[in-house]
Amino acid sequence: MDAEKSRDNVDPNTIRNILTLRYDSSQKPVLPKLVWNNFSTNQTQPNLDTVEKLIENYLRNKIGTKTDKIAIALSGGVDSTLVIAFLRRIFPQIKIEAISIRFANSVDETTSAAKIAEHFGANHHVVELNNYLEELPKAISMIKLPFWDMHWYYVVKKAQTLSKFLASGDGGDEVFGGYTFRYKKFLELTNEKSTPLEKIKAYLQCHERDRVQDQEKLFGAQYQFTWESIYELLLPYFDNPLSRLDQVFLADYNGKLLYNFSLVNSSLHNSFGLESVTPLLSEDLISYVIPFSNQFKYDVKNDLGKLLLRKLLTKYAANHLVTGEKLGFNVNTISLWKSYGQRLCKEYLHNARIVKNDWIDANWINKHIDEKDLHINYVNKFLGLLAFEIWYRIFVTKELDGNTRLN
């Protein structure tokens, strides 16, 4: 089936992309798209003062004297720690409301975040999430796309009770080189003689929690899935003169950042009436940082990323507050599956509309849904199917209210 709308007025390629890559490049991005020749055109040492000034200018222009209180999503990682450090330095009198999430049966990063909040004189709010999926219909009704990973919904929901501004460290991974686990594995799986197709396959392999081996059997008659259609989407990022690492940077920026994170966050902020404050994603900063060689962003030998941001943290005497490990808001999906996910998937995917209308093959669901110790890749895929079914019932069959809670 081609890219034309189906009988349900649903673009099959959108569904294919989201259920395979967790983003859809046919959406209109809110950030500028980059091409290969935006990267590695500058081999000189970046000026740290310039990076600092660009961040400062953005924050002064964005916030200025518009408010005396600002919320910030605080995970305890490099990006959000640096942003809160900037906020406190530039606006010493502003009231900072830091928000962290504690997911049930997951790694608890709120203890680290609490210390950071205290260090910068911020009030710390912890959102306790027992059932991560409970308000999925509400989040989907706002963003109008079938994404399941909606932690930002809970951050924004809390933030709108505290301020009209929500700051975050969004973009630190993609602009400054933070996906160290992916870089290391990709470099191990490829070499300088690898073909573009070999690099694409390696790149997909590095997305360890998203890929299932029988993906082609997931889809029903509405869409005949082929991996070649996915390879074609990624080809421009790996068929160019860039170094292998820069090709990964290019693909990462033009992937979930452009067509998932930024779109989701923007929609949620608009729905809750919040102003986004994203200093690491200002167009001026992107234009300045992206062209520099990856050696100034990622230390291959020590497997350490975000080198420029870490230097700024050191300058602000805040480097001791974070570790070399990548942090972020991450739910343990295996625990989620055992506590709520499997039961909800059985409830909504039994007699699923997306199966009845030939989008998804019932055989794939039946084969895996009762597997003991289901692999995390398949858990994530089932959560994607749950989101698709919820979205389908809200926007296509119109039988589900967005205020429905998944209990």
N, C-alpha and C positions, 0 to 999 in steps of 0.2 A: 504493500500500500504506500502511495506517495505522500507528500507533505500536505495534501489537501485535507480539509476538515472531514471528519467521519460523519456518519448519520446522526451522531450525538453532538455534533458541533464541537468536537474535541480534536485537537491536533495530535495525531498519533506519534509524531516525532517528539513532541513535548513530553509525552508520557514515556516514550523510550528513553529519552535523555535523562529525565529525572530518576527513573527507576534503574538506570545504569550508572550515571555519573553524579547524581544528586544535584544537578543543575541543568538548566535549559538555555542554550546559547541563542535561541530565537527570541528571547525576551529583550526588551529595550533596557540597557543598563543605565544606571545613574552615575557611573564613573566612566572616565574615558577608556576606551579599549586601546590596548597597546599592540604593536607589531614588532617583529624581530629586530628591526633596525633602531628601535628605541633603547636597546640594551647594549651594554659594553662598548659604548662609543668613547668612553672617557677612562683612560688608564691611570690617571693621576689620583693622588690621595684626596678623598673628600674633605672639605673644610667643615670641621665639627661646629665651628661658630656659625657657619651658614645654616646648617641643619637646625641648630638651636634657635636661630633668629627666625627661620621660616615657621617653626612650631609656635614660637612666641607671637609672631605677627598674626598667625591664624587665630589663636586664642583671644588676643586683644580685639581683633575685628569681630569675632564671632560673639564674644561675651560682653566685653567692654564694661559699661555701667548698666547693662540691661537687667541684671538680676543681682541679688545679694545671696543667692543660694543655688547650688548646682548639684545634681546627682551624677554619680560616676559608677560604672560597672567595674568592680574590682575583683579580679580573679586571683591576684597574688603573683602574677607573672610580670615579665619585663615591661610589656607594653602599657598595661594599666597603671603599674607602679610609676613609670616615667610620666604618664599624663597627670597623675595626681600630684607628682612632685612639681611639675610645671604650674599647675593650678595654684598650688599653695605659694609658690615663689612669686608668680605674677599678680595674684589676687590674695594677699595675706589676710584680708579681713573677710573674705567670702566664706560662707558656711558650706561645707562639703558634706554631702550625704552619700556615703559609699555603700554599694549594694553587692552582696555576694549570694550565691546559691549553695545550699547544702542538699545534695541529692541523696535519697535513701540508698543505703548499701553501696555507696560509691566512695572514691577517695575524697576525703574532706579537706578542701583547700581554704575553708573559711578561717581556720586558726591563723594561717599565714597572712591572709587578707586582713584579719583583725589587727595584727601587729603593725601592718603597713598603714592602716587607717589611723591607728593611735599615733604612729610616728608623725603623720602629717596633720594631726589635729582634726580628723574627720569623724563624724558620727558613722557608726557601722551598723548596717541593717542586714540580717541574714534571712533570706527567703527559704523556708523549709519546704522541700518538695518530696512528698511521699509517693504520690502517683503522678509521674512526669507527664502522662498522657491525658490526664483528666480534662484539661481545657483545650485539647487539640482541635475540636470543631470550631471553637471560638477563634483560635489563632489562624486556622485555615480560612475561615470566613473573612478575615481581615486581609490576608496576603493574596488570597484567590489562586493559590498554587498548591499542589499536593506534596508539600514538604512535611516530614515528621519531626525533624530535629528543631524543636521550637523553644529552646531554653530562653531565647531573647524575649519571647512573649512575656515571660514571668518577670524578667528584669524590667521591661518597659512598664508593665502593669504596676509594679512597685514604684518605679521612678516617678510616674505621673502623680503620685500622691505626695511627692516631696519637692518637685521642682518642675519648671517648664523646659529645663535644659538637661540633656543626658549626654555625658561624655563617655568615651570609651577609647581603648587602644586598638580599635579595628584597623587592620592594614599592616600591623607590625610584622606579621609572618610573611605576607606576600611582597611587601615593598622592601623590607630590610633583611629578609632571608631567615625565617624562623622554623621552617619545616625540616629540621635537621635529620629526623628519622627517615624522611623520604629522600633527601639528598644522598645520604650515606648508602642506602640500599640501591638507589638508581645508579650511582657510580660503580657499585660492585656488580650490578647486573649487566652493565654496558661497557663498551670501550670506544676508542676513537674511530674504529672501523665499523661500528654498528650502523646498520641501515636505519633510515627514518622509521620503518615499520617495526624493527626490533626495539627501537627506543620507545615507541608508542606502547608496545606490549609490556615493556619493562616499567614504564610510567604507570600503567594501569595496575600492574602487579604491586606497585608500591602503595596503592590505596588498599591496604590489606583488609580493612573492615567493610569494604563496599562491594567487593567482587565475588560472585559465585560462579562455579565452574559450569553449571547448567543454565546459565542466563538465557540462552536461546530457547529453552523449553518453558520459560516463564510466561511468554506472551501467547495470546490466543489468536483467533482468525483475523481480528481487526488489524493486527500488525505482525508481519513476519520479520522477526528480529534477525539481524546479522551483525557480527562483530565488525565486519568491513564498514558498515555505516558509521560506527563509532570511531574507527580508525580514521575515516575520512574527516571527521570533525576535528580531530587532534593533529592531523598531518601538518598544517601550517606552522605549528609550534616546534616541530622536530625536523622539518625539511627546510633548513636554512643554514647559514654559515656560523651560527652561534656555537659557543662551547656547549657541551652537554648540560652543565649546571645552569647556564643561562637559559637553555631551552626549557628546563624544568621551571625556572622562575617565570618565564613567559607563559607557560601552560597554567601554572598555579594562579597567576594574576588574572588570566582570562578564563578561569574556571569558576570555582565556588565563590570566590570573592566578588566577581563581576556579576554572576548570574544566580547567586543564592544569597550569600550573607548580606551584601549591600542592598539587594532588592527587598529581602525579608525585613531587614532593619528599617529601611526607609518606609515601607508600608505600615509597619507596626507603630513607628514614631508618628506618622500622619494620623493613624487611627486613634491614638491616645493624645494627640495634640502636643507632641514633644518636639523640641528643636534638637537635631543631632549635632554633637560636638565631636568631630573625628579628626584631630590634628595630624594624625599619621597618614591620613588619606586626602590631605589638601592637594589640589592639582599642582600648586607650586612645589610642594615637597616631593610629590611623585615625579614631576619633571626634572627635579634636581638629582634625586637619589638613584632612580632607575638606571641612568646611563653609566654609572660607575661599575667598574669591574667587580665580579662576585667575590674576589679575594678580600674586598673591604667590607663584605657583609657576612661571609661564612668562612670559618676556619676549618678547612678540611681535615687537617692533622688532628686537631682536638675536638672535632665534631661539635663546634660551637657556633651558633648563629646570632644574628642581630648585633653584630659587633659595634656598629655606630651607636645604637641605643644603649648598649652596655657602657660605652665610654661616657655617654651623657649621665647615666646613673652614677657612675664613679665620680664625675664632676660634682654631682649634687650630694655626694656622700650617702647614696642610697643603694649602692650595689650590694651591700651586705643583706638587704632585705629580700633578695631573690636568689634563686639557684640557677644552675646551668640547664636544669630540666625544663622542658616546655610545659607550661601550665595553661589552663583555660577552663571554661565551664564544661565539664564532661560528665555525663551520666553513665553509669555502668549498665550497659544495655542487656547483659546477660542476667543480672539481678532484676532489671526491669521486666524482662521477658518472663521470669519465673514468678514474679509477684503480680503483675498486671497484664503484660503484653500478650502472652499466649492466650489467656482467657478472652481478652478483648478481640484478638485476631480471630479466634474461633467463633465468637459471637457475630462479628461483622463480616467475616469472609465466608461463613456458612450461608449459602444462598446469596452470595455477593452479587451486586449489580454489575460489577466490573467483570465477573465471570459470565453471568447471564448474557451480557451484551458482547461477549467474545473478545474482551480486552486482555483478560488473564486466563491462563489454562488451569482448570480445576485440578488436573492431575498433578501439577507442580505443587499446589497448595497441599493436597492430600498426601503427597509423598513425604513432605517435610514437616508439617505442622505438629505432628505428634512425636517427632524424633527425640530420643533421650539425649540430653547434653548437646542441644542444637548449637552448631558453630556460630560464632558472633556474626560472620558474614550473612548467614541465613536469617539470624535474628533481625539484623538491620534491614534486610530485604523484606521481611514480613512487616516490619514497622512502616516501610515505604508503601507496601500494599494496603495497610490499614489507612494510611493517610490518603492514598488514592481513592479508596472506597468512601471515606468520609467526604472528601472533596466532591466525588461523583454524586453522592446523595444530596449534598448541599446545592451544587451548581447545575447538575444535569437532570437528575430525577426530581430534585427540589422537595424531597421528602424528609430531610433532616434539618432541624433548626440549629443555627450556629451556636446557640446557647446551651445545647445539649452537653452534658458532662459524661465522660467515660469513666464510670465507677466500677 
